[in-house]
């Protein structure tokens, strides 16, 4: 299922807000099966993208970048 998901960032630089949003959008599209949701599902789709992006930001902030970790 996830073969086409691309890496978000390289470990030597932080991910930008745009990269985080694009990765969240890619994930929600993959899981939902919709490239573009219907008008009836638009709010749920956008909320899911925002939640995934927030969780991604939180995880990236907590990751250790030390080589010994």
N, C-alpha and C positions, 0 to 999 in steps of 0.2 A: 504494500500500500504506500509506503513512504519513499520509494526509490527516487521520485522526482523532486522531493523537497530539498532545496538547496541550503547549504550552511549559511547562517545569518552573518557571521563575522569571523574575523581572524582574531586569535587571542592577543595580538599585540596592539589592538586599538579597541576602544569602546564602540558599541553599536550605536548608531544614530537613532533618533526617534522615528525617522522615516523607515529605516531598516527594521526596527521593531514592529512598526505598524504593518509593513509589507509581509513580514513573517507571520504575524497574527492573521492577516487576511488570507494568506496562503493556507494556513492550518485550517481555518474555519471553512474555506472553500473545499478543502480536501475532505474534512469530516462530514460536512453537510451534503456534499455531492452537487452543490450549486455554484456555478461561477458567479452568477448574479441572482439574488433572491427575488421572488415576486414582491409586489408592493405590500402584500399581506404579511410577508415574513421579513421585510426590510429592517424593522426596528429590532427584532430578535437577532438578526444577522449582525447588525452594527453593534449591538450590545455585547454579543459574543466576541467580536473583534476587539472591542475596548477591554473586555475582561481578560482575554488572552494576552493582549499587549501589556496590561498592568501586571499580570503574573510574570510575564517575561522580564519586564523591567526589574521587578522585585528579585527574581532569581539571579539576574545578571549582576545586580548590586551586591548580592550575597556571595557570589562566586569568588574564590580565592584565585588571584592571578600569580601567586608565588610559585616558582618552579618546584619547590619542595613539597607542595601540598598534594 
